[in-house]
C-alpha cells in the first residue's frame, strides 16, 4: 500500500556544543561507546526542545527496514532513560524484563515493517527505546512521547508489564498514532487513540502466532493479572466489559455499545473505558470478513489512522472513514465494506 | 485531616480508591501524612494540574483534602505532578492497595 507521507522538515535545527553533523557521523561510524553517546545526545536534545526533526535527520542515514532497539534499566528509579543494558544485536542478558522488552519491540517493528511497510514508529527508523523496572511496584506501562516505560507490577494484582506482546504493541502504537492522526488524549478522540493501540497490539500478537480472527482470543494483556485475581486479561475486544470481575480490581468497566458510553471525568474522560466500543467494532469487522485480521481489517484501520483521522476525530469520524476506505480498497458494496458498516451499526455508532 | 484519593487510567484502566482519615491512622502514620501534604503544598495547588500534551497510559489522580474548615479538590495528571506531590500520591497508592 502506498502511503502519503506527512513529513517533518529535514533540516537540522538543534544547537548544542557538539554540532549535529558530528553527532550524526559518530552515531553512524564511531565506536560503540561513541555511537551510543551520540545517539543519546541527539535524542536528548530533540526531547529538550520538543523537536523530532533531529531523529528524522538521523533516520535518513539508516538503511530502510533496519531496526534499532535499546533497553535500559531504571533499577526502581524514575529518571529516564536509566542505565543502558542491551543494544541492537547484543546477546541476551539475565534480566527477563530486558529480554522481553527487546524481543517484543523487535516483533512489533517487524510487524509494522512487513505488514504495512512502515519503518518504525515514525516511519523513519526511530530507535525503539525501552526502560524497564521503572519505579517500585509500579503497576503500569506507558509511552512518554519518545520511548516505552515499563513497571514491574505490584506482584499482587499485576505482573511485570513486559510480559505481554500485545501490551508492548499497544505502547508502540501510541508512538505511531502520535506521528500520524495524533488523536487528542481526551474523551472520544482519546478513546480512539486507545483503541488504535489495542487494535494494532492485538494484531501484532495474532500475526506472531499466525492466528486467524476466528482462532484468536481478542484479549489485551492476557496473562498480565497475577495469580488469584478473578479475571483473564485487562480488556476483551470481543466482549468488552467481561475481562475481569474481582473484589480488588472491581468489574471491567468497558461498554460494548454507545448506550453505555462513560461520560465522567476519570481516565481523561474514559479513554481506557470507552475504547471498548471501537475495539468491538474492529473485532466484529474482522469476524465478519474472516481470515487474518491484519489483512483487510488491519489495512482499513491503518489507512484511517494514517490518512483520515485528525486530532479531534470522534467515533463517528472513524466509522465514516473506515467505511469509505473499505469502499475504496475493496469496492462499494463489497463484503469488506458491508462488514465495516455493519460493525459500527452493531455498536451504535452508525444508525 | 481527611483525604479522598482516586487513581484512574494507566494501560490497565483500573480504578483505585481510598479515603484516609488522620484519626484512623497510628501517630507515626498521621505525622507522615501531615509531612507529605505539607511538603506537596497541596492547599496551594491549582484545581487542575494538567499535562500538555498528555502522555498516553499515564495515571490520572483526584485528591480531595479536608482539614479544619478547608476543603480543596485537585485533578492531577501524573506527568504534571511535582516530585513532592508524587511522594504523597505514591504513599496514598500504597494505602489504597492495602485496602
Contacts between the chains, C-beta under 8 A, distances in Angstrom:
chain1	res1	chain2	res2	distance
A	139	B	10	7.0
A	139	B	12	7.1
A	140	B	10	4.3
A	140	B	11	5.9
A	140	B	12	7.1
A	140	B	57	6.6
A	140	B	58	7.8
A	140	B	59	6.6
A	141	B	11	5.0
A	141	B	57	6.5
A	142	B	10	7.7
A	142	B	11	6.7
A	142	B	55	5.9
A	142	B	56	6.3
A	142	B	57	3.9
A	142	B	58	5.4
A	143	B	55	6.8
A	143	B	56	5.1
A	143	B	57	6.6
A	144	B	55	5.0
A	144	B	79	7.4
A	145	B	53	7.2
A	145	B	55	5.9
A	154	B	97	6.3
A	156	B	97	7.0
A	157	B	14	7.7
A	157	B	97	8.0
A	158	B	12	6.8
A	161	B	11	7.1
A	167	B	11	6.4
A	170	B	11	6.5
A	170	B	57	8.0
A	171	B	11	7.3
A	171	B	56	7.9
A	171	B	57	7.0
A	174	B	56	4.1
A	174	B	57	6.9
A	177	B	56	7.9
A	185	B	53	7.1
A	185	B	54	4.1
A	185	B	55	7.9
A	185	B	56	5.9
A	186	B	54	7.1
A	193	B	56	6.6
A	194	B	56	7.6
A	197	B	56	7.2
A	221	B	11	7.7
A	221	B	12	7.0
A	224	B	12	7.7
A	234	B	11	7.2
A	234	B	12	4.9
A	234	B	13	6.9
A	234	B	14	7.8
A	235	B	13	7.3
A	248	B	99	6.9
A	249	B	14	5.5
A	250	B	14	7.1
A	250	B	15	6.4
A	253	B	13	7.4
A	253	B	15	7.7
A	254	B	13	7.9
A	265	B	62	7.9
A	265	B	75	7.2
A	266	B	6	7.1
A	266	B	8	3.8
A	266	B	9	7.5
A	266	B	15	6.7
A	266	B	60	6.7
A	266	B	62	7.3
A	267	B	8	4.0
A	267	B	9	4.4
A	267	B	13	6.2
A	267	B	15	7.8
A	267	B	60	6.0
A	268	B	9	6.4
A	268	B	54	6.5
A	268	B	60	6.1
A	271	B	9	7.2
A	271	B	13	8.0
A	272	B	9	6.2
A	272	B	10	7.6
A	272	B	11	7.6
A	272	B	12	7.6
A	272	B	13	2.8
A	273	B	13	6.3
